[in-house]
């Protein structure tokens, strides 16, 4: 019996922590950030401005393995709309991190 189900499930999991992009980019006022997790675990996804200052946290907690999408509404942790410019989405898990550049245009 050729049952590739176990193989397909294994192959479906990404090999590494990666941000696959954001749509739309450039964006205004919000964008959806897509990322893949190689395994389940404590995950952090934060937005930083180009100077490295944290703007807000989008994810802080346990997530399942596989593909995910999180929407950022272009606001900081206090709910204020941020200014136009380049922002960095940084995901981290188990000491590994990935960063993706995004542009907010008003």
C-alpha positions as CSV (number, residue, x, y, z in Angstrom):
1,X,0.0,0.0,0.0
2,X,1.4,3.4,-1.1
3,X,0.2,5.7,1.6
4,X,2.2,8.9,1.5
5,X,0.1,10.7,4.2
6,X,2.9,10.6,6.8
7,X,5.4,11.8,4.3
8,X,3.1,14.6,3.1
9,X,2.6,15.8,6.7
10,X,6.3,15.9,7.4
11,X,7.1,17.7,4.1
12,X,4.4,20.3,4.8
13,X,6.3,21.7,7.8
14,X,8.8,24.4,6.9
15,X,12.4,23.6,7.6
16,X,13.2,27.0,9.1
17,X,11.6,30.0,10.8
18,X,10.9,32.4,8.0
19,X,8.8,35.5,7.2
20,X,7.5,34.8,3.7
21,X,6.4,38.4,3.2
22,X,3.6,41.0,3.8
23,X,0.7,41.9,1.6
24,X,0.3,44.6,0.5
25,X,3.8,46.2,0.6
26,X,4.0,49.2,0.5
27,X,0.9,49.4,2.7
28,X,-1.6,51.9,4.1
29,X,-3.2,51.5,6.6
30,X,-2.7,47.8,7.3
31,X,-0.7,44.8,6.0
32,X,-0.9,41.0,6.6
33,X,2.5,39.5,7.6
34,X,2.9,35.8,6.6
35,X,5.4,33.5,8.3
36,X,6.2,29.8,8.7
37,X,7.1,28.0,12.0
38,X,9.1,24.8,11.8
39,X,7.6,23.6,15.0
40,X,5.2,24.5,17.7
41,X,6.5,26.7,20.5
42,X,6.7,30.1,22.2
43,X,6.8,32.7,19.4
44,X,7.3,36.5,19.4
45,X,6.4,38.7,16.4
46,X,7.2,42.4,17.0
47,X,7.3,45.5,14.8
48,X,10.3,47.9,15.0
49,X,11.0,51.2,13.4
50,X,14.2,51.7,11.3
51,X,16.1,53.0,14.3
52,X,15.4,49.7,16.2
53,X,12.8,51.0,18.6
54,X,10.0,48.5,19.2
55,X,6.7,49.8,17.9
56,X,4.4,47.0,19.1
57,X,4.1,43.3,19.7
58,X,1.8,41.3,17.4
59,X,2.4,37.8,18.8
60,X,3.8,36.8,22.2
61,X,2.9,33.2,23.1
62,X,2.6,29.6,22.0
63,X,1.8,29.0,18.3
64,X,1.4,25.8,16.3
65,X,3.9,24.7,13.5
66,X,3.1,25.7,9.9
67,X,2.0,28.8,8.0
68,X,0.5,31.8,9.8
69,X,-0.8,35.3,8.9
70,X,-1.0,38.2,11.3
71,X,-2.4,41.6,10.4
72,X,-0.7,44.8,11.6
73,X,-2.9,47.8,11.6
74,X,-0.1,50.4,11.3
75,X,-0.5,51.5,14.9
76,X,1.9,51.5,17.9
77,X,1.4,49.8,21.3
78,X,-0.6,52.8,22.4
79,X,-3.0,52.7,19.4
80,X,-1.5,55.7,17.7
81,X,-1.1,55.6,13.9
82,X,2.6,55.5,13.0
83,X,4.3,57.7,10.4
84,X,5.3,56.8,6.9
85,X,8.6,54.9,6.6
86,X,10.3,51.6,6.7
87,X,9.4,49.1,9.5
88,X,10.8,45.7,10.4
89,X,8.8,42.7,11.3
90,X,10.9,40.5,13.5
91,X,9.9,37.0,14.5
92,X,11.8,34.9,17.0
93,X,11.5,31.4,18.4
94,X,13.9,29.3,20.4
95,X,16.8,31.7,20.0
96,X,16.3,31.9,16.2
97,X,15.0,35.1,14.5
98,X,14.0,36.3,11.1
99,X,13.4,39.9,10.0
100,X,11.4,41.4,7.1
101,X,11.3,45.0,5.8
102,X,8.0,46.7,5.2
103,X,7.1,50.2,3.9
104,X,4.2,52.2,5.2
105,X,3.3,55.0,2.7
106,X,0.6,57.6,3.5
